[in-house]
Amino acid sequence: MRLTLAAAGRTRDEPEAKLFSGYWKRATALGPRLGFTAFKINLIDLSRRGSPEARRREEAEKLIQRIPAGAYRIALDEGGRSLGSEAFAKQLCALRDERGGDVAFVIGGPDGLSPDLLASAEQRMAFGAQTWPHLLVRAMLAEQIYRALTIAAGHPYHRA
């Protein structure tokens, strides 16, 4: 199975970018042994449109182009369902075993994702009820993907 991160906003030297990169590299190294064959990052520029609705709409149009055709879409959204780490690991492995192909995690910019993009997602996922900065969500997602892979591998990183 191939994992893709489609996200709004490019990073430079922010601490969140370094944190994301570290966990993404760990997941990329561990994943192939577990049937996760590719880890792609598809970033788009943040919109500069005048209203939040226009920004979300423009970013959604660009994000959709960066999601592999036929991918199972998981939108990161504060209104989504929270999963514990073990449940998330079980879900990723089930998607790998039952569906294969592509899974795309979609993260919007500071204004979030457009209602149309949220509606097109097979799943909406949240990291709790709080609102998180989009760059931090990226780092948290990379850590949770890495944690899910370590759970699947029986690695001691996850100590529940």
Protein Blocks (a to p, Z undefined) as FASTA:
>chain_A
ZZddddehidfkbfklmmmmmmmmmmmmmmmmnopabdcdddddddfbfbfklmmmmmmm
mmmmmpcghiacddddfkbccddfklmmmmmmmmmmmngmpdddddddfkopafklmmmp
mbdcdebjbdcdfklmmmmmmmmmmmmmmmmnopakbaZZ
